[in-house]
């Protein structure tokens, strides 16, 4: 499933194509995504202007001039592709789409002449219209934790969330109520960066009074650094993630531990080997020598 960097790169591509543009026509080719689209979906969108494209955790939010918000999730295999008139440019690492057009389920035709296509072979993606005034109460969003790239996310906040937790640090970071948007790849990479074991108890990044220790400070710094580096590289394309112009993300070429089982630890002077274990049904990659 796409994680925060992948969703953020998609958001930026959609913003360029959709913000300030009117939705001239909407094609709904399949209504049975993760849950069915409302019958009046196209009618509620047609003629409305997209006033902004935002992101909350792994969700995309398109603000509309009607006061509604189009809430979208990529699911396991969803992607957006922007087509522009008289634009034959292909990305540096372009993904051929000819074999995948059968899975183009929703097409937004913009007043600029561009079209934005949502493609989802597994149909775990979703779209939902929510009134902006009711967005804070939306069940899909109201239980989410802080944004890891926001200014308010700091060592004190993370320590408070982990204080007294008896779960592993890996499990705590994957809990969307603790911090929003992190997934398996970037948790593994951030823990490696911070030299913290994924098996360490989450409570150990806080003192008895719940205040942060140096582990919490180091971990927050690494979470932000890893996410920002991944966004700069367009995210990680392992299977389905594509930028809106068809380019592949490139961060997978910079993984330090994720999916590198058996490789030498990249830490200078460390003689460890990257190990894979299973935690809560998910693969965890780490160096048992330098991550304590």
N, C-alpha and C positions, 0 to 999 in steps of 0.2 A: 504494500500500500504506500502511495506517495506520502512523504513526511513534509515537515514545514518547508525546507528549502525548495522542494519540487513544487509545492503549491504556491509559494511566493514567486517563483520564476514564471509560473503560469499566470498568476495575477498580474504581473508586470506586462506580459504580452497582451492579455485581455484589455488592460487599461489603455494601452496604446491604440488598440483597434476600436474600443467601444465607448470610452468616456467622451461625453459630449455629443454622442451620436444617437440618432433616433432609431428605434427598432421598426424597420419598414415592413418586415414580414417574418413570420416564424413558421418553420416547417416542423411538425411533430410527426416523425416517421414511426416511432414506437413510443407507447405510453408506459409500458411495463418495465420501468427501471427498478431500482431497489424498492421503491413503492410507486404506485401509479401516479402519473401526472394528473392534475385536476382537468376536468373536461373543458373548462374555460381558460386553460393555460395560455394558449396563443392569443386569445381575445384580450386577456388582461395585460399582455405585453405589447401588443401591436400599437404603434404610434407613440409609445412612451420613450422618453429620453433617458439614457443611462448617465446619471449624474456622478457616479463614482464606482470604482471597483476596489473593494477591500478584502481583507482576509482575517479570519479569527481561527486560530489553531490550524486545522486542516480543511477548513471550510472557506469557500469563496463567496463574497457578498456583493451583488450588483445592486446599487441604490437606483431607484427609478423615480421619475418625475411624478408618478402617481402616489408616492408615499409608501409603496411596497418595496420590499427587498427580495431579490431572487437569491435564495440560499442554495449553494451548489457544493457537491462533494464528488471527488473523482473516483471514489471507491477503490477497487483493486486494479482496474485496468483502464479507467477513463482518461481521456485526453481531449484537449481543445486544439483546433487547428484554424488559423486565420488565413483566408484566401483574399487577395486583393486583385482588383481588375488591373490587367496589363502588368502583372508582377510575376515574372518568371524566375525570380531569384530562388536558388536553393541554398539551404544552410551548408556550412562547412561539412557537417556530418548529418546529411539529410536522411530522413526515414521515408522509404518508399511507401505510399499509402494505397496504391492501386488494389492490393489484395484485401484491404480492410474497409472499403466503402460500404459494405453490407452492414457494418456496425455503426454507421453515421445515424444517430437516433434523433438528434435535434439540431436544426440549422437556424441560426439567427442572421437575417439579412439586414445589414446596417444601411442607414441613409447615405453613407459615404460610398456605397457600392461594394464594400467589403462584406464577406460572409464569415461567420464564426461557427464551426461545426463541432458538436460534441460526439465523440466516438467512444464506444464502450463495449468491447466484445463480451465481457462477463456480466454486464448490466448490474453491477453492484453500486454504481454511481447513483446520485440522486439530485433532484431539483425540487425546490419548494418555495412557494410565495408566502412571505410573512409581512405583515404590516410593520413598518419601522417603529411605530409606537409600542409594539408588542414584542420587539426583538429581544429585549432583556429577559423576558419570561419564556422565550422559546426553549423547549426542553432539550433540543440538540446543542444549545449553547450555554444555558445558564449554570451548568455544573462544571464548566471548564476552569482550569487554573490560570495563572498569569501567563502572559506571552513571554517567552524566554529572551526575546530581543527588546523587550520594553524596558524603559528606564527604571520602572518600579521593581523589576525582577533583580534581586541582589542576594547576597549571601544570607542576610538576615531573614528574608522571605523564605528562601529554600530551607534554611535551618528550622524555622517555625513549622513548616509543612512536614518535615521529617522527624521532628522531635517526638521521641517515644515510639516511633514506628519499629515494629519487629520484623518487617519485611526486608529483603535485600535492597541494596542501593539501586541495583538495576531495575527491580520491580517498582520501586518508588518513582523513579524517573520516567517510567513508561505509564504511570498512572496520570491520566489527563487532568485529574483534579489537583495534582501536585504542581505540574507544569504542563502547559498546553502545546501540542504540536510535535513533541519528540516521539521518535519511533526507534525501532531496533538498531538501525544503522548508526544513527547519530548519538544514541546513548552509548553504544560500544566505543565509538570514536572519542566521545567526550571523556569517558571514564579512563580510556588509555591516556589521553592528553593530560588528565589530572593525576595520573599514576594511582588511581584508586581501584581496588578490586570490585568487580561486579557482585561478588559474594558478600562483601562487607555489609553489616547491618546499617540501614539507612539512618538510624538514630545517632550513629557515631560521627556525623558531620555537625552535630550540635552538642553543646554542653548540657549539664543537668538543668540549667535554667532556660534552655531553649535557644540560647544565643549561639551564633555561628562560631566555628573554629576555623583554623586555616584550611582544613579540607573543604569546607563549604565555600570559602572564598576562591580557592583554586578551581573547584568544580564549576562554579558559576562563570568564571572567566573562560574556562575551556568550552563550556556549552556555547557561549556567545561566539567564541573564536571559530569553533567548528561549523556552526550554522552559517556564519557570515562567509566563511571560505567556500562552503558548499553552494551558497546562493551566487557567489561570484562566478562559480563554475557551471551554473545552470542546473544544479542538483545532480542526482545520481541516476543514470539510465541503466538499470539492470535488466528489466524486461519491457515495461510498458511506458515509462515516463518519456515524454517528448516535450520540447518547448513548443510554443504556439506556431513557430515558423517551420517546424519539422526537425530542427536541430536536436541532437542528443545532448543531455547533460554530460559533464566530463569529470565530476568529482569522484566517480568510481575508480579512476586511475590514481587517486591520491589517498585511498584507504590505507590506514596504518595497520589496523588489525581486522577489520570486518571482512569476512570471507577469505581470510588468509591463513587458515589452519595449516600448521606445519611449517610456516615460513619463519625465518629468524626474526626476532623482535627488532624493530627498526631503531630502538633507543641505542645511542652510542654506548659501547662498552657493556651492553647487556647481553648475556649469553643465553637468554631465554628463547623459547619457541612459542609462537602464537598457538593457543589452545582453544578448542571449541568445547563448550559444555551446553547443556540444555537447562534453561530456567523458565519455569512456568510455560513450558511448551514452545519456547523460542530459543533459537541458537544464540549463544553469547560467545564472542571472540575476545580474548584478552591475553596478556602476558602474565603468567603466574609468578614470574621472577620480579618484575619491576612494578607491578600493580599490587599494592598491599591494602 
